[in-house]
Amino acid sequence: MTWQDEYHRKRLTVDEAVGLVESDTRIYVSGNAATPQVLLEALGQRTDVEGVEVCLLYTSDAADEEDSV
């Protein structure tokens, strides 16, 4: 099986992907500009799960020039 075949086998629709999320699950999201907003919106529309915690990792270069190495 080629990597392309494997990729196509693993692809999911948005609904299929968020349908895998169970109640009382913690999800880590990262990406800044690549944050999966469509997935997060779809997850927010689900009414059949509760206690889902979404942790957003955001990085920023907040160091002053004096503090830079």
C-alpha positions in Angstrom: 0.0 0.0 0.0 1.4 3.4 -0.9 1.4 6.4 1.4 -1.3 7.9 -0.8 -3.6 4.9 -0.4 -3.0 5.0 3.4 -3.8 8.7 3.5 -7.1 8.2 1.6 -8.0 5.3 3.8 -7.6 7.5 7.0 -9.4 10.6 5.7 -12.5 11.6 7.6 -15.3 14.1 7.1 -15.6 16.8 9.7 -18.7 15.1 11.1 -16.9 11.7 11.2 -13.9 13.3 13.0 -15.8 15.1 15.7 -18.1 12.1 16.1 -15.1 10.2 17.5 -14.9 12.6 20.5 -16.4 11.1 23.7 -17.7 12.8 26.8 -15.2 13.8 29.4 -12.4 14.0 26.9 -9.5 16.5 26.9 -8.4 17.8 23.4 -5.2 19.7 22.8 -5.3 22.1 19.9 -2.4 23.9 18.5 -1.6 25.8 15.3 -2.1 29.5 15.7 -3.0 30.3 12.1 -3.6 26.6 11.5 -6.1 26.1 14.3 -8.8 23.7 13.0 -11.7 26.1 13.4 -14.1 24.1 11.3 -13.5 21.1 13.6 -13.9 23.2 16.7 -17.2 24.7 15.4 -18.6 21.3 14.6 -17.6 20.0 18.0 -19.4 22.9 19.6 -22.5 22.0 17.7 -22.7 18.5 19.3 -25.3 18.1 22.0 -24.7 14.5 22.8 -21.4 14.9 24.6 -20.5 16.8 27.8 -17.4 17.5 29.8 -15.2 18.0 26.8 -12.2 20.2 27.6 -10.4 22.0 24.8 -6.9 23.2 25.6 -5.5 25.7 23.2 -1.7 26.0 22.9 -0.8 29.4 21.7 2.8 30.5 21.3 4.1 34.1 21.0 7.4 35.7 20.9 6.8 38.1 23.8 10.5 38.4 24.8 12.0 41.9 24.8 15.0 42.5 22.7 17.1 42.9 25.8 16.1 39.4 26.9 16.8 37.8 23.5 19.9 35.6 23.2 
